[in-house]
Amino acid sequence: MTVVTRAPSVESWVQSFTEANNHDPEIQAHGKYFTCSYLLDMEAHTFVVRVVSGTIAQISVDPGPIEVPYQFAIRASAHTWGEFGKPVPDPMYHGIWAATFQRDMKLEGDVLVLMQNLRCLTRQIELLRSTGAPV
Amino acid sequence: MSKISPVTGRYVTVDVDGLEYKVFYLENGQGQPLVCQHTAGAHNHQWRGLLEDPEITAKYRVIAYDLPRHGKSDPPENTEWWTEEYQLSADHFANFIVALVDALELVDPIFMGSSFGGNIALQLAHRFPERFDAVIPVEGADHSPGFYLDWWQHPHANAAQVCGSGTWDLMAPQSPEADRWKTWFYYTQGSEAFKGDLYFYSVDHDLRGKLGEIQTDKCAVVLMTGEYDYLTTPEDGARTASQIPGAEFIEMKAIGHFPMSENYPVFKGYLVQALDLIRTKTAVGA
């Protein structure tokens, strides 16, 4: 897998993140029931990621108000997401729990759905270390 | 060449606070007892690297026990524990460790624990300084609120996976993947105890304003904290150490909240420093 050194474009990230997820051995081995929709709020851009049985079915880019429904949201500044996109993140940018407890990340909405999918979601967010973050 | 590990496992019966426990412990080595407490919701395999370390076990008798309700240590033998909610108190946790030390007839042990084991290490130094030569609180602090959460035991989510993946970010990305996954695996096994353990960690444990009472001339204190620990940060560890007269603090780089389990070789380098500091301090105090 190619490791990027600067922020990818939105279009290329949507493609690389989808491919990374859909070919990830861990998610494909354990994602049979990994089905949910969530908002990634990266400040400069927002994305609604729709996952069906471990496969990313769609990533909606900068959706309009109430245009694309989602169950929970992961929000943070562009700076924080940029740090998540490094191959080896600095402390407190190495996961959604760390950044929520110690930085500006917010977990909002139906957090139960997040918890129900926590194993695969944790891996999915870590894919940013190889794709980079598009902000 | 034999593939049998030198580590042995035994059970010992411990009576404390009216409860009877059959406690499982692993041990290896000879010398001063080094008693090791695993983290909340886990078990003694977190100390697997230390238990098989020939250099450490040449000088120390390493004993890693399973706290009751964890690993192979059952809940109390003499109560209907299933009719009560498990909430570990500071009083019972500290009394249990002293009773275990008595049951094993240990003399001048060093106590080392991580996370809630680090917090109880501080409690032991505060309550029973005459019973321990030294304590090594790993990832411990005077106060650690915020982790007593219903998510660990929520019936609508997979509690095993929530415990395993909810603690995943406590480890450093530099730690070997296989060791992080072992640690994750231990966490999937302890979900019924994890939340009750965290009652002690985040609610009942509070030494704010009391750290100055710890007598390090009787019981040396060396704190160690990993830089990727988002729960008990290096700042928390340094603050805690600064308020204990005579205590030492070591910040561990490129490691997290489960240092002995997620990356033993890195942890060992810092542990050797801590043990050297303790030897120096106890030699001066003797």
Interface residues (C-beta under 8 A of the other chain):
Chain A: V88 P89 P91 M92 H94 G95 I96 W97 A98 F101 Q102 V111 L112 M115 Q116 L118 R119 T122 R129
Chain B: G146 W151 H154 H156 A157 N158 Q161 V162 G164 S165 G166 W168 D169 L170 A172 P173 Q174 E227 Y228 Y230 L231 T233
